[in-house]
């Protein structure tokens, strides 16, 4: 007959062995993962460079208002970033919040007037790009271009963030012809 503590000790020993096996398995898996990473060229990783915002970016074949708005916003950010000498990503982060915009202004020494000028230039570029791509008709591009050349800074930032709302409003202003924006190839 076994002593009362023997079965408890046997259970503890088995528990300790399975815990050790789990830890050992985790170490082996970690080493295997590192080996695969190194074999796949993990030591030579370099982040992809951001695209030059001053170079024209080809518009795809936008289908519908949502895709036109997305490409419009990217083009506007590129144009503004080019004028300011920063990357599109840097400008997009700066425009996301008021705090981000303030940090951006301090870091790059840009006042609201210069930022507004750059964003308006970006919006004009976006209108030009959209017209060239056939995403908006010339009939719409002319008045839209005139409107964005004098748009207040806060409204310009809204437009860059969400061109869909402005294009939707434009569509409603066109009345029955507003469906043209959705029908464009």
Secondary structure, DSSP 8 states (H G I E B T S, - for coil): ---TTHHHHHHHHHHHHHHHHHHHHHHHHHHHHHHHHHHTTGGG--------TTS--------SHHHHHHHHHHHHHHHHHHHHTS-HHHHHHHHHSHHHHHHHHHHHT--HHHHHHHHHHHHHHHHHHHHHTTSS-HHHHHHHHHHHHT--HHHHHHHHH-HHHHHHHHHHHTGGGGGHHHH--
